[in-house]
């Protein structure tokens, strides 16, 4: 016996990836509804690579009563309208937007890191999916925190354009092509040229000079991992289509060597250690695309602080950073609470 599942925002990058992952992981589904705005109503979309075609329904007219789980990838504005409606009808919402992440009555979940927190979903029938850059970082941090207790994290991100949606990917492609043929490369989606450039600005600026993306990494890490952990982030958009990378510098309360960290990360859930100290002995974004893992490389000791480590972390942001984590939350929800798929 399976679930009645909704994917809302099925025509976007993350929604399509949700469908792929539901199919790949053979999530137990009795009935699947795919929703989008009125613009896409009636269009056909494939369920993963199964060959099964689904017809897009208009979310405005969809009745969520009797449905078990809804995976939302529709942005905060639409989520604000539809998530309470679905939740009130008894359909548990797993939301990929930032709207509910810091709501104290909504659990913010990375299943490898804080699975027990999912038990709080009943307060609002909503579960939040974290920011893409936060999700992969806490997968790397959690097992190390359990061993030596993290005091402080300094992170610089190298975030792909797919984090800005299809418009971001299109802009990188179009600007790159224009530059090669000598045409202008005017920014539209981004604040500056993204092709052959990097932009130290993701989301809006806050009063203290940080960006909202940087604030998300700080606040979400505290909620998911430990409120005592100090985090400072610099988030940078880079000309990569898919795959976020992060350079992490970690300061611990207790002693931990690079070898110990490697041994821990080699066995950590959701993590894949690829760390050979030789040419090519590390993972880059193009190699992580389509994979479920959070890849960790370049683990080394930092001699400038007591009990410090530095490492490199890479993951497919459309998967672990969004769609995969949402499906993993649904799997966790099923195991702990819904039980239909047993």
SERO-4910 file (N, C-alpha, C, O; in steps of 0.05 Angstrom, whole numbers):
BEGIN
 pado doro    nc1    nc2    nc3   cac1   cac2   cac3    cc1    cc2    cc3    oc1    oc2    oc3
  Unk    A     17    -24      0      0      0      0     17     25      0     36     27     16
  Unk    A     12     43    -18     28     67    -21     13     92    -13     -8     91     -1
  Unk    A     24    115    -21     14    141    -14      1    155    -38      8    149    -61
  Unk    A    -16    174    -32    -26    192    -52     -9    217    -50    -10    231    -29
  Unk    A      7    223    -70     28    243    -69     23    265    -90     15    260   -112
  Unk    A     28    290    -81     26    313    -98     54    325   -102     69    327    -82
  Unk    A     61    333   -126     85    349   -131     75    375   -143     64    377   -165
  Unk    A     78    397   -127     69    423   -135     93    439   -145    113    441   -131
  Unk    A     91    451   -169    113    464   -182    128    444   -199    153    445   -202
  Unk    A    113    425   -211    126    402   -225    140    410   -250    157    394   -260
  Unk    A    135    434   -261    148    442   -286    175    456   -282    189    460   -302
  Unk    A    181    463   -258    207    477   -252    230    457   -249    226    433   -249
  Unk    A    254    468   -246    278    451   -243    275    432   -220    281    408   -223
  Unk    A    267    442   -197    266    426   -173    243    406   -174    245    383   -167
  Unk    A    220    415   -184    197    398   -187    202    374   -205    195    351   -199
  Unk    A    215    379   -227    222    357   -246    241    337   -232    239    313   -235
  Unk    A    260    349   -217    279    331   -203    265    315   -181    272    292   -176
  Unk    A    245    327   -168    229    311   -149    216    287   -162    217    265   -151
  Unk    A    205    291   -186    193    268   -200    214    247   -207    208    223   -205
  Unk    A    237    256   -216    259    237   -223    266    221   -198    269    196   -200
  Unk    A    269    234   -175    279    220   -152    257    202   -140    264    180   -130
  Unk    A    232    210   -140    210    193   -132    211    167   -148    207    145   -137
  Unk    A    215    169   -174    216    145   -191    241    129   -185    240    105   -183
  Unk    A    264    142   -184    290    128   -180    290    112   -153    299     89   -152
  Unk    A    279    124   -132    280    112   -106    255     94   -101    252     83    -79
  Unk    A    238     92   -122    214     75   -120    198     81    -95    190     63    -80
  Unk    A    193    107    -91    177    115    -69    149    103    -72    137    104    -94
  Unk    A    137     91    -51    112     77    -54     88     96    -59     79    110    -41
  Unk    A     79     97    -84     58    116    -92     35    100   -104     38     84   -122
  Unk    A     11    105    -94    -14     94   -106    -25    113   -127    -35    105   -148
  Unk    A    -22    139   -122    -32    159   -140    -14    184   -139     -6    192   -117
  Unk    A     -8    196   -162     10    219   -163     -3    241   -179    -12    237   -201
  Unk    A     -5    265   -166    -15    289   -180      7    309   -184     23    313   -166
  Unk    A      8    321   -208     29    341   -213     15    368   -218     -3    370   -235
  Unk    A     23    388   -204     10    414   -204     29    436   -213     53    434   -209
  Unk    A     17    456   -225     32    481   -232     12    503   -234    -12    500   -227
  Unk    A     21    525   -245      2    548   -248    -16    543   -273    -12    524   -287
  Unk    A    -34    561   -277    -53    558   -299    -39    558   -326    -50    547   -345
  Unk    A    -16    570   -328     -1    571   -353      6    543   -364      7    539   -388
  Unk    A     10    525   -345     19    498   -353     -3    477   -352      1    454   -358
  Unk    A    -27    486   -344    -49    467   -342    -54    452   -368    -55    464   -390
  Unk    A    -56    426   -366    -60    409   -390    -35    399   -403    -37    381   -420
  Unk    A    -12    411   -397     13    401   -408     20    373   -397     10    365   -376
  Unk    A     37    359   -412     45    332   -403     74    333   -393     91    348   -403
  Unk    A     79    317   -372    106    315   -361    111    286   -354     93    271   -345
  Unk    A    136    277   -358    143    249   -354    149    244   -324    162    261   -311
  Unk    A    140    222   -314    147    214   -286    174    200   -287    176    176   -292
  Unk    A    195    215   -280    222    205   -281    228    195   -309    223    209   -329
  Unk    A    240    171   -311    246    159   -337    229    134   -341    237    115   -354
  Unk    A    205    134   -329    188    111   -330    172    109   -356    162     88   -363
  Unk    A    171    131   -371    155    132   -395    126    139   -390    111    143   -408
  Unk    A    119    140   -364     91    147   -357     88    177   -358    103    192   -345
  Unk    A     68    186   -373     63    215   -376     40    223   -358     20    210   -355
  Unk    A     44    246   -345     25    257   -326     15    284   -337     30    299   -349
  Unk    A    -10    290   -332    -22    315   -340    -21    336   -318    -30    330   -296
  Unk    A    -10    359   -324     -8    380   -304    -36    391   -298    -52    397   -315
  Unk    A    -41    394   -271    -66    406   -262    -60    433   -250    -38    439   -241
  Unk    A    -80    450   -251    -78    477   -240    -80    476   -209   -100    467   -199
  Unk    A    -60    486   -196    -60    485   -166    -83    501   -154    -92    495   -132
  Unk    A    -92    521   -168   -113    538   -158   -139    523   -154   -155    529   -136
  Unk    A   -144    502   -170   -169    488   -170   -166    460   -158   -185    444   -158
  Unk    A   -143    453   -148   -138    426   -138   -148    423   -109   -144    440    -92
  Unk    A   -162    401   -104   -173    395    -77   -153    376    -64   -151    353    -72
  Unk    A   -140    385    -42   -120    367    -29   -131    347    -10   -117    331      1
  Unk    A   -157    348     -5   -169    329     14   -165    300      5   -169    294    -19
  Unk    A   -156    283     23   -151    255     17   -124    249      6   -117    225      2
  Unk    A   -107    269      2    -80    265     -7    -61    264     18    -67    278     38
  Unk    A    -40    248     16    -23    243     40     -1    263     43      3    275     64
  Unk    A     15    267     21     39    283     22     40    301     -2     34    293    -24
  Unk    A     48    327      2     52    345    -20     80    356    -19     89    368      1
  Unk    A     95    352    -40    122    364    -43    119    390    -58    111    391    -81
  Unk    A    126    412    -44    122    439    -55    149    450    -65    169    450    -51
  Unk    A    148    460    -90    171    474   -102    160    497   -118    164    500   -142
  Unk    A    145    515   -104    130    536   -118    138    564   -108    125    583   -116
  Unk    A    158    566    -91    166    592    -82    150    602    -58    128    592    -53
  Unk    A    160    621    -44    148    630    -19    120    643    -22    102    638     -6
  Unk    A    117    659    -43     92    673    -47     69    654    -51     48    656    -38
  Unk    A     72    634    -68     51    615    -73     48    596    -50     26    588    -43
  Unk    A     70    589    -37     69    571    -13     52    584      9     37    570     23
  Unk    A     55    610     12     39    624     33      9    621     28     -6    620     48
  Unk    A      1    619      3    -27    615     -3    -36    586      0    -57    581     12
  Unk    A    -20    568    -11    -30    540    -14    -21    521      8    -36    502     14
  Unk    A      1    525     21     10    506     42    -10    504     65    -17    482     73
  Unk    A    -20    527     76    -40    524     97    -66    509     88    -78    495    103
  Unk    A    -73    513     63    -97    500     52    -93    470     51   -110    455     59
  Unk    A    -70    461     41    -64    433     39    -62    421     67    -73    399     73
  Unk    A    -47    435     85    -43    425    112    -70    422    127    -74    402    141
  Unk    A    -87    441    124   -113    440    137   -130    417    127   -148    407    141
  Unk    A   -126    409    102   -141    386     91   -129    359     98   -139    338     90
  Unk    A   -107    359    114    -95    335    123    -73    325    106    -62    303    111
  Unk    A    -65    340     85    -43    333     68    -17    346     79    -16    370     81
  Unk    A      2    330     86     27    340     99     44    353     77     51    340     57
  Unk    A     52    378     81     67    393     62     97    392     69    105    397     92
  Unk    A    113    384     49    142    386     52    151    408     33    150    405      9
  Unk    A    159    430     45    162    455     30    191    462     24    207    462     42
  Unk    A    197    468     -1    224    474     -9    230    504     -7    253    512    -11
  Unk    A    210    521     -2    215    550     -1    227    557     26    229    540     44
  Unk    A    234    583     29    245    592     55    223    601     75    230    609     97
  Unk    A    198    600     67    176    612     82    174    602    111    171    618    129
  Unk    A    176    576    115    171    565    141    196    555    156    194    544    178
  Unk    A    219    559    144    243    547    155    249    556    184    258    540    200
  Unk    A    245    581    190    251    590    217    226    592    235    228    603    257
  Unk    A    204    581    226    180    579    242    185    559    265    191    536    258
  Unk    A    183    567    290    188    548    312    170    524    313    176    504    325
  Unk    A    146    526    300    127    504    299    130    486    274    114    468    270
  Unk    A    150    492    258    155    476    234    183    464    235    203    478    236
  Unk    A    185    437    235    212    425    235    227    430    209    215    429    187
  Unk    A    252    435    211    271    440    189    289    416    188    305    412    206
  Unk    A    287    399    167    298    372    168    319    367    147    315    373    124
  Unk    A    341    355    156    360    340    139    361    312    151    373    309    172
  Unk    A    350    292    138    346    266    151    371    254    163    369    240    183
  Unk    A    394    258    151    419    247    162    428    262    187    445    252    201
  Unk    A    417    285    191    427    303    213    409    304    237    417    300    259
  Unk    A    383    310    233    365    314    255    338    300    250    317    313    251
  Unk    A    338    274    246    313    260    239    292    262    261    268    262    255
  Unk    A    300    263    286    280    263    308    263    288    308    241    288    318
  Unk    A    273    310    296    258    335    295    232    332    279    214    349    282
  Unk    A    231    312    262    207    309    245    182    304    262    159    308    252
  Unk    A    186    294    286    163    288    303    146    312    309    123    310    317
  Unk    A    156    336    305    141    361    310    124    370    287    113    392    288
  Unk    A    122    354    266    107    363    242     77    367    247     65    383    233
  Unk    A     66    354    267     37    355    272     27    383    280      3    389    279
  Unk    A     45    400    290     37    427    299     23    442    276      3    456    280
  Unk    A     35    440    252     23    454    229     19    437    204      9    446    184
  Unk    A     27    411    206     25    393    183     43    402    160     38    397    137
  Unk    A     65    417    168     84    427    148    112    420    158    118    422    182
  Unk    A    129    412    139    157    407    144    173    423    124    167    424    101
  Unk    A    194    436    134    210    454    117    236    439    107    249    425    122
  Unk    A    242    444     82    267    435     70    287    458     72    280    481     65
  Unk    A    312    453     80    330    476     84    341    487     57    337    476     36
  Unk    A    355    509     60    369    521     37    389    502     26    401    486     40
  Unk    A    393    503      0    410    484    -14    439    483     -2    450    462      2
  Unk    A    450    507      3    477    508     13    479    498     41    500    487     50
  Unk    A    458    502     57    458    493     85    457    462     85    471    450    101
  Unk    A    440    451     69    435    422     70    461    406     66    466    388     82
  Unk    A    476    412     46    501    397     42    521    402     64    536    384     71
  Unk    A    522    427     74    542    433     94    537    418    120    555    407    132
  Unk    A    511    416    129    506    403    154    510    372    152    516    359    172
  Unk    A    507    361    128    514    333    124    543    328    130    550    308    143
  Unk    A    560    347    122    589    344    128    595    351    157    613    338    169
  Unk    A    581    370    169    588    379    196    578    359    217    592    356    237
  Unk    A    555    347    214    542    332    235    560    311    247    563    310    272
  Unk    A    572    293    232    588    271    244    613    283    258    622    271    278
  Unk    A    624    305    248    647    317    261    639    331    286    654    330    306
  Unk    A    615    343    287    605    356    311    600    335    333    606    340    356
  Unk    A    590    312    325    586    290    345    612    281    358    612    273    381
  Unk    A    633    282    342    659    273    352    674    293    369    684    287    390
  Unk    A    675    318    360    693    338    373    680    364    380    693    382    390
  Unk    A    654    368    375    638    391    382    649    416    368    669    428    375
  Unk    A    634    425    348    642    448    332    636    474    347    614    477    358
  Unk    A    655    492    347    651    519    358    644    539    337    626    556    341
  Unk    A    658    538    315    655    560    295    660    548    267    678    531    263
  Unk    A    645    558    248    648    551    220    651    576    203    635    594    205
  Unk    A    671    577    186    674    598    166    670    584    139    686    566    132
  Unk    A    650    593    123    645    580     98    644    600     76    631    621     78
  Unk    A    656    593     53    653    608     28    641    589      8    651    567      4
  Unk    A    619    598     -4    605    580    -23    611    588    -52    618    611    -58
  Unk    A    608    568    -69    612    572    -98    586    560   -110    586    536   -117
  Unk    A    565    576   -113    539    565   -119    532    568   -148    535    589   -161
  Unk    A    521    546   -159    515    545   -187    491    561   -194    475    568   -177
  Unk    A    488    567   -220    466    584   -229    439    570   -228    418    584   -228
  Unk    A    438    544   -227    413    530   -225    399    536   -198    374    532   -196
  Unk    A    414    546   -179    401    555   -154    383    579   -158    366    585   -141
  Unk    A    386    592   -180    369    615   -187    348    607   -207    334    624   -219
  Unk    A    344    581   -212    323    571   -229    331    570   -259    354    575   -266
  Unk    A    312    564   -275    317    562   -304    327    588   -316    344    588   -334
  Unk    A    317    610   -306    326    636   -316    356    640   -311    370    652   -328
  Unk    A    366    631   -289    395    633   -284    411    616   -302    432    624   -312
  Unk    A    402    591   -308    416    574   -326    416    585   -354    436    584   -368
  Unk    A    393    595   -362    391    607   -389    409    631   -392    422    634   -413
  Unk    A    412    647   -371    429    671   -373    458    663   -376    472    676   -392
  Unk    A    467    643   -361    495    635   -364    500    624   -392    521    631   -404
  Unk    A    482    608   -403    485    598   -430    486    620   -451    503    621   -468
  Unk    A    466    638   -449    464    660   -469    487    679   -467    498    687   -488
  Unk    A    496    686   -443    519    704   -441    544    692   -451    560    705   -465
  Unk    A    548    666   -445    572    652   -455    573    652   -485    594    657   -498
  Unk    A    550    645   -497    548    645   -527    553    673   -538    568    676   -558
  Unk    A    541    693   -526    544    720   -536    573    730   -535    583    742   -554
  Unk    A    587    723   -513    615    731   -510    632    719   -532    650    732   -543
  Unk    A    627    693   -538    643    680   -559    639    692   -586    658    692   -602
  Unk    A    616    702   -592    611    714   -619    613    744   -619    608    757   -640
  Unk    A    620    756   -596    625    785   -595    600    802   -590    601    826   -594
  Unk    A    578    789   -581    553    804   -575    554    813   -546    569    802   -530
  Unk    A    537    832   -539    536    841   -511    526    819   -492    510    802   -500
  Unk    A    536    819   -467    527    800   -447    515    815   -424    526    816   -402
  Unk    A    491    826   -429    478    843   -409    465    825   -388    451    806   -394
  Unk    A    468    832   -362    455    817   -341    425    823   -340    417    846   -343
  Unk    A    409    802   -335    380    805   -331    372    792   -304    361    806   -287
  Unk    A    378    767   -301    371    753   -277    390    761   -254    382    765   -231
  Unk    A    416    762   -261    436    768   -241    443    798   -241    437    812   -260
  Unk    A    456    807   -220    463    836   -218    486    844   -235    489    867   -241
  Unk    A    503    825   -242    526    830   -259    529    806   -278    516    786   -275
  Unk    A    547    809   -298    553    787   -316    561    762   -301    578    764   -283
  Unk    A    549    740   -307    556    715   -293    575    698   -310    591    683   -299
  Unk    A    574    699   -336    592    684   -353    621    693   -349    627    717   -350
  Unk    A    638    674   -343    667    679   -339    671    699   -317    690    716   -318
  Unk    A    654    698   -296    656    717   -274    645    704   -249    633    682   -251
  Unk    A    649    716   -226    636    707   -201    623    731   -188    633    753   -190
  Unk    A    601    726   -174    585    748   -163    582    743   -133    568    724   -126
  Unk    A    593    759   -115    591    755    -86    565    766    -75    565    782    -57
  Unk    A    543    757    -87    517    768    -79    495    749    -87    490    745   -111
  Unk    A    482    736    -67    459    719    -72    437    727    -53    441    729    -29
  Unk    A    413    733    -65    390    743    -50    395    772    -42    415    784    -50
  Unk    A    377    783    -26    378    812    -20    398    818      2    405    801     19
  Unk    A    406    843      3    424    852     24    409    859     49    387    869     48
  Unk    A    421    854     72    411    860     98    425    885    110    446    893     99
  Unk    A    415    895    132    426    920    143    455    917    152    471    936    151
  Unk    A    464    893    160    491    889    170    511    884    148    535    879    153
  Unk    A    502    885    123    520    881    100    521    853     89    531    848     68
  Unk    A    510    834    104    508    807     95    484    804     76    467    822     74
  Unk    A    483    782     61    460    777     44    441    757     58    448    744     77
  Unk    A    416    756     48    397    738     60    406    709     57    401    692     75
  Unk    A    419    702     36    430    675     32    450    668     54    450    646     65
  Unk    A    467    687     61    487    683     82    473    680    109    481    664    125
  Unk    A    453    697    113    437    695    138    424    668    141    423    656    162
  Unk    A    413    658    118    400    631    119    419    610    128    412    593    144
  Unk    A    444    610    118    463    590    125    469    590    155    471    570    168
  Unk    A    470    615    166    476    618    195    452    608    211    455    590    229
  Unk    A    428    618    206    405    612    222    396    583    219    388    570    239
  Unk    A    397    573    195    388    545    190    406    525    203    398    505    213
  Unk    A    432    530    201    452    512    213    447    510    243    449    489    255
  Unk    A    442    533    256    436    533    284    411    517    291    411    502    311
  Unk    A    390    520    275    365    505    280    368    475    275    358    459    291
  Unk    A    383    468    254    386    440    247    406    426    265    402    403    275
  Unk    A    429    438    268    453    425    280    456    431    310    455    412    326
  Unk    A    458    457    317    463    464    345    462    494    347    477    508    332
  Unk    A    446    506    364    444    535    366    469    548    376    473    572    374
  Unk    A    487    532    388    512    544    399    534    547    378    554    560    382
  Unk    A    531    534    355    551    535    334    551    563    321    530    573    313
  Unk    A    574    575    319    577    602    306    584    597    277    601    580    270
  Unk    A    570    612    259    574    609    231    577    636    218    562    654    224
  Unk    A    597    639    200    598    663    183    602    653    154    618    635    149
  Unk    A    587    665    136    586    655    109    590    678     89    581    701     93
  Unk    A    603    671     67    604    689     43    594    672     20    606    652     12
  Unk    A    571    680      8    558    664    -12    563    677    -40    558    701    -44
  Unk    A    573    661    -58    582    671    -84    569    654   -107    569    630   -106
  Unk    A    559    668   -126    548    655   -150    571    652   -171    585    671   -176
  Unk    A    573    628   -182    595    622   -200    584    611   -226    561    601   -227
  Unk    A    599    612   -248    589    604   -274    590    573   -278    604    563   -296
  Unk    A    575    559   -261    571    530   -262    541    525   -265    526    538   -251
  Unk    A    534    506   -282    505    502   -286    492    488   -262    471    497   -252
  Unk    A    503    466   -253    492    451   -231    514    441   -212    535    433   -221
  Unk    A    509    443   -186    528    434   -166    539    457   -150    553    475   -161
  Unk    A    534    457   -124    545    477   -106    570    466    -92    572    442    -86
  Unk    A    589    483    -89    614    477    -75    618    495    -51    608    518    -51
  Unk    A    631    485    -31    636    501     -7    664    495      4    673    473      5
  Unk    A    678    517     12    703    514     26    697    520     56    689    542     63
  Unk    A    702    500     73    695    502    101    720    503    118    738    487    114
  Unk    A    720    521    137    740    522    158    726    518    184    708    534    191
  Unk    A    733    498    200    718    490    223    736    490    248    758    480    247
  Unk    A    727    503    269    741    503    294    725    487    315    701    491    318
  Unk    A    739    468    328    726    450    347    734    456    376    755    468    381
  Unk    A    717    447    394    724    449    422    745    429    430    762    434    447
  Unk    A    743    405    418    760    383    425    779    376    402    774    383    379
  Unk    A    800    362    409    820    355    389    809    335    369    796    316    376
  Unk    A    816    340    344    809    321    322    829    324    300    835    347    291
  Unk    A    840    302    291    860    303    269    846    300    242    823    292    241
  Unk    A    861    306    221    851    303    194    845    274    189    825    267    176
  Unk    A    862    256    199    858    227    195    833    218    209    817    202    197
  Unk    A    828    227    233    804    220    247    779    230    232    759    216    229
  Unk    A    781    255    222    758    266    207    753    250    182    730    245    176
  Unk    A    774    242    168    770    226    144    757    199    150    739    190    136
  Unk    A    765    187    172    754    161    180    724    164    187    708    147    180
  Unk    A    718    186    200    689    191    208    673    196    183    651    185    180
  Unk    A    683    214    165    667    221    142    664    198    122    645    197    107
  Unk    A    683    180    122    682    157    104    657    140    111    646    126     93
  Unk    A    649    140    136    626    123    144    601    139    149    580    128    156
  Unk    A    602    165    145    579    183    152    556    180    133    561    178    109
  Unk    A    531    179    143    508    177    125    505    201    106    507    224    115
  Unk    A    501    196     81    497    217     61    523    229     51    522    244     32
  Unk    A    546    222     63    571    234     55    587    213     39    585    189     42
  Unk    A    604    224     21    622    207      6    650    221      6    653    242     -6
  Unk    A    669    208     19    696    219     21    712    211     -4    715    188     -9
  Unk    A    721    231    -18    739    227    -41    763    246    -36    762    270    -43
  Unk    A    784    236    -24    805    254    -14    832    241    -17    845    232      2
  Unk    A    842    242    -42    869    233    -48    886    257    -52    879    275    -67
  Unk    A    908    258    -39    926    282    -41    944    280    -65    968    278    -64
  Unk    A    930    282    -88    944    281   -114    927    295   -134    904    303   -129
  Unk    A    938    299   -158    924    313   -179    897    298   -185    897    274   -190
  Unk    A    875    313   -183    849    302   -189    837    285   -167    816    273   -170
  Unk    A    850    285   -144    840    268   -122    819    281   -105    819    279    -80
  Unk    A    801    295   -117    779    310   -104    756    312   -123    759    305   -147
  Unk    A    733    321   -113    709    322   -130    702    351   -136    704    369   -120
  Unk    A    694    355   -161    686    382   -171    656    380   -178    645    359   -180
  Unk    A    643    404   -182    614    403   -187    605    386   -210    585    373   -208
  Unk    A    620    386   -233    610    371   -256    609    341   -250    594    326   -263
  Unk    A    625    332   -231    625    303   -225    603    295   -205    597    271   -203
  Unk    A    591    314   -192    570    308   -172    542    308   -184    523    299   -171
  Unk    A    539    318   -208    512    321   -220    498    294   -223    510    276   -234
  Unk    A    474    293   -213    458    268   -215    463    249   -193    451    227   -192
  Unk    A    481    255   -174    488    237   -152    473    245   -127    466    269   -123
  Unk    A    468    226   -110    454    231    -84    473    242    -63    464    255    -44
  Unk    A    498    236    -65    517    241    -42    525    270    -40    524    286    -58
  Unk    A    534    277    -16    550    301    -11    579    293    -10    587    278      8
  Unk    A    594    302    -29    622    294    -32    641    312    -16    637    337    -15
  Unk    A    660    300     -2    678    315     15    707    308      7    714    285      4
  Unk    A    723    329      3    751    326     -5    768    346     10    758    363     26
  Unk    A    794    345      6    813    365     16    812    368     46    815    390     57
  Unk    A    808    346     61    808    348     90    836    352    101    854    336     95
  Unk    A    840    373    116    867    379    126    865    395    152    845    408    157
  Unk    A    887    394    167    887    409    192    895    438    188    911    445    171
  Unk    A    883    455    204    888    484    203    905    491    227    896    491    250
  Unk    A    930    497    222    949    503    244    946    530    256    960    537    275
  Unk    A    929    547    245    926    575    255    908    577    279    907    598    292
  Unk    A    892    555    284    875    555    308    878    528    322    887    508    311
  Unk    A    871    527    348    871    502    362    847    485    351    825    496    349
  Unk    A    852    460    345    831    441    337    816    451    313    791    453    313
  Unk    A    831    458    292    819    468    267    822    449    244    842    435    241
  Unk    A    802    448    227    803    432    202    792    449    179    775    467    183
  Unk    A    802    444    155    790    455    131    782    432    112    795    411    112
  Unk    A    761    437     97    753    416     77    737    429     55    729    452     56
  Unk    A    733    413     34    719    420     10    694    402      7    696    378     11
  Unk    A    671    414      1    646    400      1    630    406    -24    627    430    -31
  Unk    A    621    386    -39    607    390    -64    582    372    -65    582    349    -56
  Unk    A    560    383    -76    536    368    -79    519    379   -102    521    402   -109
  Unk    A    502    362   -113    483    370   -133    461    385   -119    445    374   -104
  Unk    A    459    411   -123    441    428   -108    412    423   -115    394    429    -99
  Unk    A    406    412   -139    379    405   -146    370    379   -133    346    373   -132
  Unk    A    390    364   -124    383    339   -111    385    342    -80    365    348    -67
  Unk    A    409    338    -69    411    340    -39    402    368    -30    391    371     -8
  Unk    A    408    388    -46    400    415    -38    371    422    -40    362    443    -32
  Unk    A    355    403    -52    327    410    -56    310    384    -58    299    375    -38
  Unk    A    309    373    -82    290    351    -88    296    326    -73    278    314    -61
  Unk    A    321    317    -72    328    292    -58    321    295    -28    309    277    -16
  Unk    A    329    317    -16    324    320     13    294    320     19    285    308     39
  Unk    A    278    332      1    249    331      4    238    303      3    221    295     19
  Unk    A    248    287    -16    239    259    -18    248    243      6    234    226     17
  Unk    A    273    248     15    283    234     39    266    241     64    261    224     81
  Unk    A    257    266     65    239    274     87    213    258     85    202    248    105
  Unk    A    202    255     61    178    239     57    182    210     65    165    198     77
  Unk    A    205    199     58    211    172     66    213    169     97    202    150    108
  Unk    A    226    188    109    228    189    139    200    191    151    194    177    171
  Unk    A    184    208    140    157    212    150    141    186    148    127    179    167
  Unk    A    144    172    126    131    147    123    140    126    143    123    112    155
  Unk    A    166    124    148    176    104    166    168    109    195    161     91    210
  Unk    A    167    135    203    163    142    231    133    146    238    125    142    260
  Unk    A    117    155    218     91    164    225     68    152    207     47    145    218
  Unk    A     72    151    181     50    144    164     47    114    159     25    103    158
  Unk    A     70    100    157     71     71    157     58     57    133     59     32    131
  Unk    A     46     71    114     32     58     93     50     42     75     42     21     63
  Unk    A     76     51     72     93     38     53    106     13     64    123      1     50
  Unk    A    100      5     89    112    -19    101    103    -44     88    112    -66     95
***
